[in-house]
Amino acid sequence: MKKLLLLFFALLLFNPIFSQWQTFNVAPSGRFNDVCVVDNDVVWACGDSAKVFRSTNGGSTWLLSNSGLPIGPVLEITSVNQNNAWIHMANRIFATTNGGTSWIEQIYSPVTFINKIHFFNQNTGYLIADQQDSIVGFFVTRNGGTNWVRSANSPALSNFSTMWISDNGSDALDTNFIWFVAKGTPSMFSRFYKLTGGLNNSWQFHLIGPSTGQYSYSSFKNVNTGLVTSTNGISITTNGGINWQLRDSAPFPDVTRELMIVPGTDWVIQTGIGNTRISYDMCASW
């Protein structure tokens, strides 16, 4: 999950006059799992022990906004404004329309572990959940999550017993470009899945090469250029995931927990539990 460190950096980007990192004290203790920066002012953060916080002044102050949530880790949060947000707790979804004053559980079926939930506006969103048998749980809502409909075009993982969706290997540029990475044993080729042309279209997949390996965290600058991490380094595609080549093999002194291309730039941030590095040229140097 995106660490709070990325929140600091995202907020930093909104004000280019800053030349240093800023620290925002959200809570006295606890681990954070994800943040969602809506705009210059509105930021949501979530973490263990059902913690959800909201800031409406760019991170200067935070309000605990978890009324009614069950105890447990909140793994991911997505939001479109200061009132509407959605979180998932492993295989459960909760939504708020009043800034976290109350949360309502939303239902999808079949229930499996959720890897990604994302909303484009307060009505349209999607989630990607672990496969049941070989079919990935790709669900779409067009009414804010009141109804989640499993797409008839949900992709299949042919080797579903030895392949799984990579945590933090999924994201979207918009409704016309959604992707996830599926990995398996180290001796298998990982797969890059993408959905283009709208939420009702069919998924495509391409092998991530040129060699086998466990590829996982990924990020895209646009529909052509993207990056993915593996134990061997970072690979790049310039044709929408059809072909991949090793871009950087410089060792990162940690286990990768996030890879992010800063929108509109060639800046790349790679983070681990205790380390961060930044590239300003799409991983050619750090």
N, C-alpha and C positions, 0 to 999 in steps of 0.2 A: 504494500500500500504506500501511497505517497506520504512521506514523512513530513512532519511539521516544518522541516527545513525548506521544503519546496514552497510552503506557504510564505515563508520569509522572502524567498527569492521572487516569487510571483508578485508580492506586494512591492518589492523593490523595483521591479520592472515598470510599475505604473508611474514611478517618479524618477526619470532618468538623471536628475541632478544628484541623486545619492550615489556615492562611490563605495560604500561599505554595506555590510550586512546589518540588518536591524533585527532585534529580538523583541517578540511580543509575548508577554506573560498571559497565557490563556487560563491555566489552572495551576494550583500549587503542586499537584502530583498527578501521576497517571500516564499511560502510554497513548499517544495519538496514532491513529491508523490512516486517516485520510483527511484532506481538506478540499474545499471547493471555493474558488475565488470567482464570484459572480461579476463584480466590477470593482471600481476603485474603493468603494465603501463597504459592500456586502461580502462577507466571508463566513463560511461555515466550516467547522472542524468537528471530528468525531473520534472516539477512541474506546478504550475498554471501560467496563462497568457502566454501560449504557450512557456514556458521556456524549452529549451533543452540545456544542457551543455556537453562538452566532454573534458576529460583530457587524454593526452598521456604520462604523466610522473608521474603516480601513485597518482594524486590528488594535486600535488604541484601548478599547474596552470590550469585554466579552460578557455575554449573558448565557447562563446554563439554560438550555431549551430542550429538555428531555422528559417533560411531564407525561407520564403514562407509559413510558417504554419499559419493557421487561429487562431485568438485570442480565447483562451479558455484553460481550464486545460488539461494538458497532464497527463494521469493517469498511464501509464505504458510504459516501454521501454525495448526492448530486442535487443541484438547486438551480433555479432560473431567476430568482429574485429574493427579497428578504422575507417573504411569506411562504413560498412553496418550496418544499424540499422532500427528498426521498432518501431513506437509508436502507441498508440490508444488514441483517444479523445472520450470517451463514446462509440459511435457507428461508428466511422470513423477510418480508418487505413492510416498511411502515412509512406513512406519508403525513405531512403536515401542510395545512393551508393557512395557518395563522402564526407563522414564525416560531413554531415549536411549543406553543401553549398547550396543544394537544396533538396526539399522533394516532392514526387509524391504520390497522393492519390491512394490507391488500393481499389478495389471493391469486396464485397461479398454480397450474397443475399440468403435468406431474411435478412434484416438488423435489428438487435436487439442489445441491450447493450452488449459490449464485457467484459467478466470477466477475460480472460487470453489470452495472445498472447506470443508465444515462438518459437524461431528458434534454430535448432540444428546445422545448418551450413548455408551458404549464399543462399542455395536453398530450404532446407526442413524445414518447420515449420507448426504450427497448431494454431488455435484459438478456444476458447470456448465462445459462446455467449448465452444469455438468450434464453429459449425455446420459440418457436412459436407453439401455441396449446400445445402439450405435448412433442414435439421433440426438444432436445437441439441442438443448433447450433454448431456442431463440424465440422470445416473446415480444410482442409489440402492443402498445396501448396508444389509443388516440383520444382518451378521455381522462387523462391524468392518473391512470392506474386503477380506476374503478373496475375496468375489465382488462385483463391481460390475455391476449390471444396467441397461442403458439402458432408460429408461421408454418404454413404447409410446405414452405421451401427451406425449413430448418436443415442445416447441413449434416452430413453423416461423417463419423470417424470410423473408417473401415476396420482399423485395429483397435477397437474401443476397449479391449481388455488390457492393452499395454500402452495406450496413448491417452493423454488427458489435456484439457485446456489449461494453458499456462496462466497462473495468477499474474496480473499486471501485464499480460500480453495482449490485452484487448482495449480498443478505444475507437473513437470516431472523429472524423473531420466535420462531417455534417450527415444529413440523411442519405447522401449519395456515396458515402465512403465510410464503411464500418469494417473492422478487421479483428481477428484474434489469431493467436499462435497456439498450435497443438504440438505437444512434445511427448516423447515416450522414453524408452530405455536409451542409454547412450549409443547403442548400436543402430538405432533407427534414424531415418531422416525425419526431422521435424517438418511440420506443414504450416503454411501461411494461408489463412482463409480470409476472403474479402467479399463484401457485399457492395455492389455499385449499382447505380441507376434507380435507387429508391428502395424502401423497406419491403416492398412486395416482390422484389426481383430474386433471382437465384444466386446462391453463393458459388464462388470459384475457389479452388485451392491450388497452390503451387508448393513443390518441395523446396525447403530452404537448404541450400548447399553452399559450397560444392561437396561437403563431406557430411557424414552423419554427426549427430551431436544434439545436445539438449539446449535448444534455443528458447528464449523465454520473453524477457521484457522488450517491448517494441514501442516505437514512436514514429509518426510521419509528419513531414513538413508540408507536403501536398500529396496529390493523388499519385504522383510518380516516385517521389523521393522519401525513403524511410530507412530506419535503422532497427536492428534487433541484436540483443546480446546473447552470448553463449559462453561456455567455459573457455573457448578459444579466443574470445575477444568480441568485437562489434562488427557486424556485417551490414552492408548497405545495398539497397536496390534503387535504381533510377528508372525502372519501368513498371512500377506498381506492384512489385512483389513477384514478378515472373522469374527474374534472375537475381541472385544475390552473390556478392563477393566480399571477401574479408576487407574491412576498411581500417581496422585498428587492432593490433594484438598487444598493445602496451598493457602490462599487468595492472589491475585495479586492486589495491590492498584491502579488499573487503568482499563480502558476498553482495552482489547487486540487489538492491531493493526497489530501484526506480531508474528509468531512463526517460528523459523528456527533452524534446526539441522545443525550444521557446518559440511560440507562434510568430511568424513573420521574420525570423532570423535564421542564421546558421549556428546559433548557440545550442549546445547540448549539455545537459546536466545529468551526471551519473552519481547516484547516491547509494550508500550502504548503511549499515547500522551506525558506524562511527566515522565514515569518510565521505567526502564529496569532491568531485573534480568537475571542471568546466572546460568545454572546448568552444572556441569562437569560429571554427571552420569545419563543422560537421565531422569532428573526430579525427581530422588530419593531424592535429596537435592538441595538447592539453595544457 
